[in-house]
Amino acid sequence: MGTKSELENFGYKQELKRSLSFGDLLIYGLFFMVPIAPFGIYGDVVTISHGMVALAYLIGMVGMIFTALSYARMSEAFPLAGSVYAYAGKDIHPFAGFMAGWAILLDYILVPALLYVVSAEALTGMIPVIPSWVWLLFFIIINTVINYLGIEFTARTNKIILIFELIVLAIFIVVGIAAIAKGANGAHFSFKPLYDPENFSLPLVMGAVSIAVLSFLGFDAISTLSEESNGDVKQVGRATVFSLLIVGILFMAQTWVAALIFPDYKNFDDIGTAFYQVASVAGGEWLSRLTAVATAIAWGIADALVAQAAISRVLYSMARDRKLPHFLAKVHPKYRTPYRSTLLVAIISVLVGTVFISKIGILTSFVNFGALTAFLFLHVTVSLSIILLKTKAKITGII
């Protein structure tokens, strides 16, 4: 179990509240990846993969599993809130930790802003009379208040919204299967979304995978809650791997159904809203609107909520080590949350969101660069850790 003495071994005091169970951590992982994430990028993935969208998500899941296993190993060895920053800093060198911390900051600190911008623009498209910046502020204020009030309150909110997402997903899959059974839009069951021998090309599919994996980014954020886990040191790693597997299966299921309903992937009215067109074919306008609203809520509140919680923990961890201004390490006396870091993330989200309100592509590039660089530091850390353990074992055997 994560205890006070374990943190003291690394020179820290237990300040954050240990109240998160395996279920809570699992929900955080599901939330960060968003079970309905393919709704928003379906058009790009299915078009580039020439219909083999389920295969793209399967390959993406397999690739991410290796990173998830690395996080599991390091979160067990270093049960600290700093994630890759703590792993690289403790296992390699403080400077390596500093660089890894800034890489993960580039990812985490911009993710909330990206999610707010996507959700704001989606809702503005549905309700043009309300400008994007109003929705932006709306989402930021809601999430900041929830995270400020404590990790338990955040976890309860997560469960409610996750249930809503899963209900919408279940409705789409059930209605979609019914539409396939009726042969709507020429639909019929086949394995083509998983493998189409006539169109298969590895470079082509891997091009789609490069986009599909964006849906998986975020599972690593579970590691930032290590100091708030109430289980043993393996609990965070287990939650990381299981959440990735569950979401991967859900991604494959929903995209498989969507591809069968609308097999002519070359003729969407708009690639950006392709999934909502599929939903309209399957169940009508009501299902199209339901999936669109669910996407806005999932990205703007659900995903952004845990994104803000995760980055505030990284800021707290780095400030505690004096790698950032120490005032960011202040923990709220009542709610036991890094409230100053939480407020800073909110301010940055407002500024970044305002600047990139119509430049989602550029903002996404920054996020991807930070995430992939952080993953690189993680794998290097794990490799060095294994080498050091083997070397130590050999030396011990000789002695």
WOZI-V690359 format. One line per field, one symbol per residue. burial: + if it has 16 or more other C-alpha atoms within 10 Angstrom, else -. Layout:
burial->???
This chain:
burial->-++--++-------++++-+++-++++++++++++++++++++++++++++++++++++++--++-++++++++++-+++++++++++++++-+-+++++++++++++++++++++++++++++-------++-+++-++--++++++++++-++-+++-++--++-++-+++-+++-++---++-++---++++----+----++-++-+++++++++++++++++++++-+++++++++++++-++-+++-++++++++++-+--+--+-+++++++++++---+++++++++++++++++++++++++++++++++++------+++++--++++++++++++--++-+++--+--+--++--++-++-+++-+++-++--+--------------
